[in-house]
């Protein structure tokens, strides 16, 4: 009688690659209201716009208030839609507006996340993204999750072991983490609970828990809807 075949458990590399591929797929999905040609051809990367980061919101708010006063003084209705004023500029776009003060420091989000840009990466180590509904907060987090997942996969394709990766992204809904915090002690355990509910393999969840201790997890929490707790 032959012995039963042994079932090999998938290794960490295979588990992680599957997790990262699923993360990219989930974050790249477009809502159904997008036209079919976007769904089939363009996809998430094809329609996501570039993101600029205002370094000091209070300073920017003061600048925006002064800008409105300049427009009023010029006899312009500040409530009119002006296409060329849809985002802050570094300098005047038209002499019609006269001499105007440049907006406070604005950075391209992609450049702040480059591996060699240690200065800005440290500045944005803990970041809260604020904006009105529809301004792209969730899409920014999805873009960041996709970018980090692909970086990790590319490193593994080049031969790097999972233990050598610098960052692993975890993208969750803030409301789910908040709900888990009602029964769990600490953010790390709450995140692990959310991953367990999402049917991740236990060895991968345990490994993620160890990465939390060495600050190698990039946690992206999208606030879809309002969170009533912490």
N, C-alpha and C positions, 0 to 999 in steps of 0.2 A: 504494500500500500504506500503510495507516494505521499510525502509530507505536503501539507497545504502550502500554496505559494505565499511568500512573504510580500506584504504590501509596503512599498517604500514610501515614506513620508516625503513630501516635497521639501527641498532645501530652502534656506532663507533667501537666496538669490531669486529662485523661481517664485516664491511667495511675494517678494517685494516687487519684482517685475510685473506680476499680475496685478498687484494693488495699484502700482503707478499707471499701468495701461488703463485700468478701469477708472482711475481718477481723471485722466486726460479725457477719456470718452464722456464721462458724466459732465465735466465742466465745459466740454465743447458743444454739448447739445443746445440747439436753438429752440426757443419757444415755437409753438405751432403757428403763431400768427405771422411768422416770417415767410415771405414768398418761397415757393418751392425751389427756385434756382439758387437762392441763398442756402437752403437746406442741403442741396446736392453738390453745389460747386464752391461757393465762397466759404461757408462755414464760419465758425466763431472767429478765427484769426483774420478772415477776410473782411469782416465788418466792424471789429472792435477798433475804436478810435484811440489815438494816443492820449495819455494822461499826463497832466501837469500838476505839480504839487506846490501849494502855497506854503512857504516855510513858517511865516508868522501870521496866523489868521487875524489877530487883532490889528496888526499893522495894515494888512490888506483891507480889512473893513474900513479903517480910517481913510485909506487911499480911495476906496470906492465911494465913500461919502463925499470926499473932496471932489472927486470926479463928477458926481452928480451936480454939485454946486457949480462947477465950471460950466457944465452943460446948460444949467438954468440961466447962468449969467450970460451965456451966448445966445439965449432966446430959444433953446431947443427943448422939446418935450422929453423929459427923461423916461417917460413911460412908453415912448415909441420904440418899436423894434428896430434896432440897428444891427444889421448882419455883421459888420466889421467890429462890433463891440461885444460879440458873444463870448469873448474870453479876454483876459488881461493881456496887454502888450508890453513889451520892453521899451518901446518908444512910440511916438506919435505916428499914426498912419496917414494923417491928412493935415495940411496947414490950416484947414478951416477951423480946426479946434484950437489953434494957437499953441503956445508953449504949455506942455503938460508934463507933470512929474511921472516918471516911470513907476510901474507897479513894484511892490516889494519883491524880494528874491523868489523866483519861480524855477522849479527844477523839472526836468523830464523824468517821470517815474522810472522808466526803463533804465536810464543812466544811473539812477541811485541804487539799483539792484545789481549792477555789474560786479562780478567777483573781485575785480581789482580796485573797486571804489570803496575801500574800507571806511573812509571818513563818513560818507553818506549812509553806508550800511549801518554804522553804529548810531548815527543820528536817528534813523528810522527803525531801530531794533524793536521798539514797542510803539505801535502806531494805531491810532483810532481814525478811521476815515469817515468824515462827516459830509453830508450833502443832502439836498432835497430829494424826494422820490423821483426816480428816473434819471438821476445824474450819473449813474454807472458805478455805484459803490460795490454792488455784488459782482458786476462784470470785472471790475478791477481785481477782486479777490480770486475770481475764477481764472483770470489771465495769469495771476501770480502762481496759482496752484499748478496750472498747465506748464508754465515756464520752469518751475522748480522740479516738477516730475520729469520733464524731458531732460533737464540737466543731469538728474540722477541716473536716468536710463542711459544717456550717452556715456556717462562715466563708467557704468557697468559694462556697456558694449565695448569700451576700450580696455576692459580687463580689471577695473577696480572692484574690490570686494565690498559688499554692503557696509561692512564695518568701517570702511575708509571714506564713506560719503559724508560731506560736510553738512548737508541739509536734507531733511525729508519733510515734504509738505503734508499736512493734514487739514482738509477742508470740511468744516461742519457748520450746521446752522446754530447760531447762538441760542435760539430757543430750545434746541435739543440739549445743549450743554447745560443751560440754565436749569432745565428740568432734571437732569442727572445730578446736579449739585444739591438738589433737595434731599437726596438719599445718600450721596457720596461725600466723603471728606476730602476736599482739595480738588483743584482743577485737573490734575493729572489723572486721578482715578475717575473723575467724571468723563473725561475724554475717552479713557479706555472702555468705560461702560457704553458710550455711544458707538465706539468701534465694534464692540461685541454685539450690540443690537444690529449693526450693519453687516453681521455675519463674516467678519474678518477672522482669519485663522488665529487660534490662541497663541501659537508661537510668535506670530508677527506682532500681535498686540503686546505681548510680554517684552519683545525686543523694542518696540516703540517706547514702552515705559522706561526702559534703561536709557534711551536717547534723550528723554526729557531731562534726566539728571545731568547730562553733559551739554545741554542747550543746543541740541542738534535737530530738534523738531521745530518747524515753522508752522505755527498754529494760525489758521485763517478761519475766522468766525464771521459768517455772513448773517446779518440781522434781517432776515426776511420776515416782516411783521414785527410786532413789538414784543420785547421780552419784559415780563412783569416782575422778574425777581432781581437778582444781583446784576 
